[in-house]
Amino acid sequence: MGDDDSVSHLSAEVTPRDRDGPAGLLRVRLGRISILVEELLMKSMRPTLYGSRHAVSAGHYLAAAAGFAILEAGGNAIDAGCAAGIALAVLHPDEVNVAGVAPIMIRTAAQEGKAAKVVTIAGLGHWPKRFPADLFMREHGGKMPLGILRTVVPAAPDAWITALSDYGTMSFGDVAGAAIRHAREGFAVFEYMATMIRQYEDGYRSWPSNAAIFLPGGKLPQAGDRFLQTDLAGTLQYMVDQERTMATSTAATTRQSACAGATSRSSPAGRGARGRCWRRRCA
């Protein structure tokens, strides 16, 4: 085969069709053959997002929607951030989970003469205080074995509740609703999640309780399948119920304290009502 027939030489150049247009001409030389191909330099098909009041960005659209709903309901950025974070622990169980960690950074707004400040909540789990510091070096060659020794006290719930208590305006129950719903009713497995579960399939199969969740029916979940976490939904709902019980108990104690103070007053209405509060709403 002579040089004239050789097809080993390949070159390309792009020449703009016009100054303002996105299209151009792609010239490909393959041996003696010159081909002109119209190249469409496509722009992103995703719309530019604008917000006049607030915005949320998260690793899953349902988590972003959970945070946005909290903002629309009157919550502040801390409430929304916790709502999105709890939802992500449900929607991205292949990477994070409620029993994991949740480091939080908060920048407060300047108000009433107070300067803005940045605060952090570690959100990292700890081992028990009496856990020997040299155990892994002494008994496991500096490695952390699988099993209970690798686990730490779940830190994410504490981080979320701390953030809500110190800087939020809503309760845990207020912001955890979306996460509970997605755990109980399920959501569609997405491609990345399916890939990650497939990659770590052997690890999931080694723990029956994990396999029941991540490999339902013993099979790998496929993109589009409904992914359920009913036990997790029950755990989160239990936390919400306990929070409400504590709030009710605290409110009752406060009312009783107020009544005790009221009955001790020497008011005309209270003199004839021994042991009863003279406030009609407490009687």
Secondary structure by P-SEA (a helix, b strand, c coil): ccccccccbbbbbbbbccccccbbbbbbbcccbbbbbbccccccccccccccccccccccaaaaaaaaaaaaacccaaaaaaaaaaaaaaaccccccccbbbbbbbbbcccccccccccccccccccccccccccccccccccccccccccccccaaaaaaaaaaccccccccccaaaaaaaaabbbbbcaaaaaaaaaaaaaaaacaaaaaaccccccccccccccccaaaaaaaaaaaaaaaaaaaaaaaaaaaaaaaaaaaccccccccccccccccccc
